[in-house]
Amino acid sequence: MAKEITPNTGLAHNVLAGGSLLKGNIVSDSDFRVDGTVEGKIQCSGRVVIGPKGEIIGDIECNNADIMGNLKGNIVVTDTLSLKSTANVRGDIKTKVLIIEPEAVFCGTCDMGNSEKAALSEFIVSEEKNKED
């Protein structure tokens, strides 16, 4: 019997309300919004939103993210990461597209490189060096 695959339409989402504290890891197939505090890792197949009073102490892996609150940890975003003006991020970022509004705080390193592009770049430099020799 074949397993039915339901695409993520982005309509379903989860919310951790303000004043809530969650200690542990979160795995979600749909969007996840944090207005409270999470101490742990978040793995999300959709969008992660950290509200203005939200705080995450731990790493995040997701497709897209909008950060308005505090993040103390690393974040890996496969598509677009947006740091709003009230964002405070302390950790390393790996993403395809990064949008930083004025007055957002970011302390860490950012990698927007594509491993395929990096490998191709190294190959081209190697080939050019071989031609010179």
N, C-alpha and C positions, 0 to 999 in steps of 0.2 A: 504494500500500500504506500503510495507516494505521500510525502509530507507536503502540506499546503504551506506556501510561503506568502505571508502577508507583508506588503511593502509598508515602510514607515512613511505615513502621509504628513507627519508633523502636527496632526490635529490632537493627538493624545499627549499629555504632559503630566509630570509629577511636580509637586511643590512641597518644599520644607518651609513652613511658615516662620515668620519672625518670632523670636523668643524660644524657638526649639533648638535643642542640641542633639546631634546624632554622632555617636562615636562608632565608627566601623566603615566598611567599604560599601559603595553603592554601585550596582550594575543596572543599567536601564536601556531598554530598546527604544524608548521615546524621549522626548525633551524633558529636561530637569531644571527646575528653578530653585535657587537657594536664597531665602530671605533670613534664615536662621544661621546656625553654625554647624559645620560638618568637620569632624576630625577623622580623616581617613581618605581613601582614594575613591575617585569617581570615574567610572567607565561608562560612556554613554554613546549610543549609536546615533543620537540626534544632536540637538543644541543644548548647551549648558548655559544658564543665565545666573549670574550672581547679582542679586539686587543690591541697591545702595547700602543697606545695612547687613547684607549677607557676608559671611566669612567662611573660607575653606582653608583648613590647615592640612595639606596633603596634595597629592598629585591628581591631575585631571587628564583624561584621554577622551576626546570627543570629535565629532565632525565639524561643528561650529561652536563658537562661544561669544557671549557678550558679558563683559565684566564691568560692573558698576561699583562693586564692593571690594573686599580684601581677599587676596589669595597669597598664602605662604606655602609655596610648593611649585613644582614644575608642571608645565602644561604642554600637551601635544595635541594639536588641532589639525585635522587632515584638510580642512578647507579654509575658513575665514575666522580670525580672532579679532574682536573689536574691544579695545580698552576705552571705555567712556571716561569723561572728564573727572569723575569721582573715584575711578579705579585706583587701587594700590596693589601692585603685583610685585612680590619678592620671590624670584625664582627664575628658572630658565624657560624659554619659549621655543617650541618648534612648530612652525605653521607654514602654510602655503601663502596666505595673504594676511597681513597685519595692518590694522587701522588703529591709530592712537590719536585720541582727541587731545587738544591742549589741556594742560593741568593734570592729566593722568600721570601717575607715578609708576615707573617700571625700573626695578633694580635687578639685573641679571643679564644673561646672554640671550641672543635671539638667533635662531637658525631658520632661514627661509630657503635654504638650499634644497635642491632636488637631487637625490642620490644618482639618478640617471644623468642629469646635467653635469654633476661633479665628475662622474666617471668619464663622460664624453670630453669634458674640459681637460682632464688629466691625459686622456688618449691623444688629443690634438696637440697639447704641449709636448708630449713624448715624441710624436711623429715629427714635429717641427725641429726638435732637438736632434733627432736622428738624421734629418736632412742636412743640418749644419755640419755634422761630423763627417 
